Amino acid sequence: MTPWSTQRPISPPGSAPTKAHGTANVSDPRATGGPCGSDVDRATSPHDDQLEGRPPPRSMSAVWWRLPSAAGDRPTYLAHALALSALHGPGPWPEGGNPLPDEQPQARRKLIPDAVLDGIRTQHTRAHVSECSGTAGASELVDHLQTLVMMQPPTTTALQRLHDVAVAADRPLGIADNLGRSLRDRDLPADRLRQVGVWLAEQGTRRSAVAVGVILLGLVGDLRDRELLLLLGALEDLTLYAAVALARSQPDPDQAVFELARRVDGWGRIHTVGRLSHTDDPAIKAWLLRGGYRNRIMDEYLAHTAATVGDLASALTPNTVDEALLDGAGGILTALCRGGPAGDIRGYPAGPWVINRYLTHVGHRPPTLGRIRIVGTLREFIASPRAAALDWTAGERTRLQNVCDALTAQASWRQLVYQGLNSDDPAVFRRAIWPAETLGIPFADRTRTHLRNLPNDWNLWYSLVDGTDDIDGVLLLAAELLPLAELVTGPSLEVGAGSERPEHVLDLIVSRLDAHPGKGWPLIKVALSNSTIRNRNMALNALDAWTSEAVPDEAQVAIRDALPIEPDNRIRDRMRQLLERWAP
């Protein structure tokens, strides 16, 4: 079974491979002549052979075939992307372009967003996209496509019905393979399919419909669609589809995907870089090593690709390397040594050589907080059992551990960490935390000082909660700094993911209280009455660790009062189980 991302494009009968010379004017969706900005008048123009480098496609009528304008006033994904582009440039855009035009109210949002689900399916299951669903959705969609492209003329009603069928598909990733095969089997006119793809991409108001349009452009599109795909692909919920479409429809697929990769920094970066794994372009390889692997999800997803495709070992061979390469290499090595969801240092035979070269280069450069942190991470890894899987030369692990120790023992290195910890700039202080942990330098007092100015800073709370044994001090500080009365909101079905608000800090602290039975009831009580599911679950985790004798009467009353109004079935069950366990 040929997966959608590698199926060959559909070309008009008798045509040469697509190779157009022109781009869509996406700054004005209607500026290119057709009703949807698709330049549809070219579909049967006698000059197509000159404009596209191929014979004109089969014509089904002497009358040019046009799609009508869209009906309705719901916001389109294209309008949303154009607005973001005007505000922020080509990308990356804040939050990957979220919230999207069809964003649901908080209470109705999916537990896992579509972009995350696509990422999990493609990065973790490694299944063909056709395995994500059956053929029924693709078959119905192709039936409607066939009806539409055979119409003379096509109607707005038929287009809207196609849009709704595409929306009903819900998981376009799951029908992409079958869609491509079915369209190829039915031998539908490629020029008309392309117009439909452009119409869905430009006029679509729901993610699934726009994604289906982008999939069609990957099957029958050409160079005219490049700018449209780049623009929509900067929305990270669509990046996967746009990356595949660009790779399949453009004469320079690596460059097209590379351009998109630089416009995204979350799951979109992971999807695009993954499709550059066979590039031999020196500029792309250099970019990968100097930060192209970085993303908002986990650098571990792309570090191995960067090291191997970018040939990190060769890049570090010269006696002198540029600062960007040295810092990029440090980030790659850190991610490889941590391990994670993709290839790690154990699957990188050049690992010992690269670690040695990195430490050699760092030893001849002034220290930075980032480099101190990386050297500490390498020291920890080299000494760990995981490092035994690598092919070290005799005595090399001991020698490299000694190199790390010598570097971090230098007065200039430690002084830099102290300067960072004493900085009033919270950004500088945060960068000093990990090096301080690596070197064993205490910093809890300074963390408390910064928290008084930034009481909702989740990262500072994390370093304090997990970096001290003084849980009583943490609880006192939380009671002082958090707006506990405002966090008694009553329950809802909001999950509570994030790290920006006071409830996220409460979640973090209460999540650690199961290791301290009997402590923190005032915060647990607030968490039980908070709107987020995570806080209520963390509160129950903490109480579950208490012995029946240690549970105050107030806690049992709070659980009984919360039970009738709890909207989550699983949390209600957990409350009942606690009350049963506490019963005399």
Secondary structure, DSSP 8 states (H G I E B T S, - for coil): ---GGGS-----TT-----------TTSTTTTSSTTSS-GGGGG-TTHHHHHSS-----S-SS--------S----HHHHHHHHHHHHTTS--GGGG-S-TT---GGGS-SS-HHHHHHHIIIII---GGGGS-SHHHHHHHHHHHHHHH-SS--HHHHHHHHHHHHHH--HHHHHHHHHHHHHHHT--HHHHHHHHHHHHHH--SHHHHHHHHHHHHHH--GGGHHHHHHHHTSTTTHHHHHHHHHHH-SSHHHHHHHHHTT--SHHHHHHHHTTTT---HHHHHHIIIIIT--SS-GGGTHHHHHHHTTHHHHT-SS---HHHHHHHHHHHHHHHH--SS--GGG-TTHHHHHHHHHHHHHTS---HHHHHHHHHHHHHHTSGGGGGS---TTHHHHHHHHHHHHHHSHHHHHHHHHHHT-S-HHHHHHHHHHHHHHT---HHHHHHHHHH-TT-HHHHHHHHTT-S-HHHHHHHHHHHS-GGGG-----SB----SSSHHHHHHHHHHTGGGSTT--HHHHHHHHTSSBHHHHHHHHHHHHTS-GGGS-HHHHHHHHHHGGG---HHHHHHHHHHHHHH--
